Amino acid sequence: MIYEFNGYRPVVHESSFVHPQAAVTGNVIIGKHVYVGPGAAIRGDWGEIIIEDGSTLKCDEVCAAFQEKLDLKYFFKPSCKLS
């Protein structure tokens, strides 16, 4: 599910897949060919999250931004599991 928060609505590239049981909230940008599995949560409620092209967030993984900006291209490379 895609949720708007505090005036921010996630942007998901049309080539990406977000499972219906995943939650993407707020200030989130999801690039090309990204897979977000069931139970995953991407929370851009208090900061910006950018998921780079080709990345994969597997089942039940959580990514939350509590800083002004979290740019996952520095921490999260395509086809790696976030833990």
C-alpha beads as a LAMMPS data file, in Angstrom:
LAMMPS data file: protein, C-alpha beads

83 atoms
82 bonds

1 atom types
1 bond types

-500.0 500.0 xlo xhi
-500.0 500.0 ylo yhi
-500.0 500.0 zlo zhi

Masses

1 110.0

Atoms # bond

1 1 1 0.000 0.000 0.000
2 1 1 1.090 3.547 -0.714
3 1 1 0.352 6.105 2.005
4 1 1 0.578 9.884 1.897
5 1 1 1.994 11.474 5.053
6 1 1 2.325 15.131 5.973
7 1 1 1.731 16.225 2.363
8 1 1 4.230 13.758 0.863
9 1 1 3.106 10.909 -1.376
10 1 1 5.649 8.237 -2.389
11 1 1 6.829 8.207 -6.005
12 1 1 7.217 4.725 -7.472
13 1 1 8.629 4.204 -10.958
14 1 1 6.215 2.328 -13.225
15 1 1 8.732 -0.497 -13.801
16 1 1 8.978 -1.237 -10.063
17 1 1 6.884 -3.680 -8.064
18 1 1 5.554 -2.946 -4.577
19 1 1 3.757 -5.930 -3.079
20 1 1 0.198 -5.128 -1.900
21 1 1 1.173 -6.225 1.633
22 1 1 4.132 -3.813 1.774
23 1 1 3.778 -0.287 3.185
24 1 1 5.433 2.731 1.564
25 1 1 4.788 5.962 3.452
26 1 1 5.613 9.621 2.935
27 1 1 8.701 11.134 1.330
28 1 1 9.946 8.089 -0.605
29 1 1 11.309 7.816 -4.140
30 1 1 11.561 4.319 -5.618
31 1 1 13.674 4.023 -8.775
32 1 1 13.448 1.733 -11.785
33 1 1 13.152 -2.066 -11.555
34 1 1 12.907 -2.114 -7.741
35 1 1 11.231 -5.006 -5.911
36 1 1 9.549 -4.411 -2.537
37 1 1 8.389 -7.696 -0.995
38 1 1 5.435 -8.522 1.270
39 1 1 5.640 -7.105 4.775
40 1 1 8.375 -4.616 3.863
41 1 1 7.951 -1.114 5.277
42 1 1 9.577 2.001 3.844
43 1 1 8.851 4.956 6.118
44 1 1 9.749 8.373 4.790
45 1 1 7.642 10.028 7.447
46 1 1 10.368 12.231 8.978
47 1 1 12.919 12.318 6.165
48 1 1 13.506 11.457 2.520
49 1 1 14.299 7.906 1.414
50 1 1 15.629 7.172 -2.073
51 1 1 15.734 3.563 -3.256
52 1 1 18.164 3.217 -6.173
53 1 1 17.367 1.531 -9.482
54 1 1 17.525 -2.266 -9.348
55 1 1 17.306 -2.543 -5.563
56 1 1 15.432 -5.280 -3.704
57 1 1 13.775 -5.030 -0.302
58 1 1 12.802 -8.530 0.696
59 1 1 10.014 -9.755 2.951
60 1 1 9.494 -7.997 6.297
61 1 1 12.397 -5.547 5.947
62 1 1 12.015 -2.077 7.434
63 1 1 13.607 1.165 6.334
64 1 1 12.779 4.340 8.260
65 1 1 14.181 7.859 8.027
66 1 1 14.384 9.908 11.186
67 1 1 16.962 12.365 9.887
68 1 1 16.395 15.167 7.402
69 1 1 17.414 12.935 4.489
70 1 1 18.426 9.311 4.104
71 1 1 19.760 8.504 0.655
72 1 1 19.979 4.744 0.382
73 1 1 22.258 4.803 -2.626
74 1 1 25.123 5.127 -0.130
75 1 1 23.985 2.247 2.059
76 1 1 21.869 0.013 -0.099
77 1 1 23.190 -1.319 -3.361
78 1 1 21.037 -3.071 -5.967
79 1 1 20.310 -6.754 -5.379
80 1 1 21.550 -6.707 -1.784
81 1 1 19.449 -7.578 1.233
82 1 1 18.847 -4.736 3.662
83 1 1 19.321 -5.876 7.242

Bonds

1 1 1 2
2 1 2 3
3 1 3 4
4 1 4 5
5 1 5 6
6 1 6 7
7 1 7 8
8 1 8 9
9 1 9 10
10 1 10 11
11 1 11 12
12 1 12 13
13 1 13 14
14 1 14 15
15 1 15 16
16 1 16 17
17 1 17 18
18 1 18 19
19 1 19 20
20 1 20 21
21 1 21 22
22 1 22 23
23 1 23 24
24 1 24 25
25 1 25 26
26 1 26 27
27 1 27 28
28 1 28 29
29 1 29 30
30 1 30 31
31 1 31 32
32 1 32 33
33 1 33 34
34 1 34 35
35 1 35 36
36 1 36 37
37 1 37 38
38 1 38 39
39 1 39 40
40 1 40 41
41 1 41 42
42 1 42 43
43 1 43 44
44 1 44 45
45 1 45 46
46 1 46 47
47 1 47 48
48 1 48 49
49 1 49 50
50 1 50 51
51 1 51 52
52 1 52 53
53 1 53 54
54 1 54 55
55 1 55 56
56 1 56 57
57 1 57 58
58 1 58 59
59 1 59 60
60 1 60 61
61 1 61 62
62 1 62 63
63 1 63 64
64 1 64 65
65 1 65 66
66 1 66 67
67 1 67 68
68 1 68 69
69 1 69 70
70 1 70 71
71 1 71 72
72 1 72 73
73 1 73 74
74 1 74 75
75 1 75 76
76 1 76 77
77 1 77 78
78 1 78 79
79 1 79 80
80 1 80 81
81 1 81 82
82 1 82 83
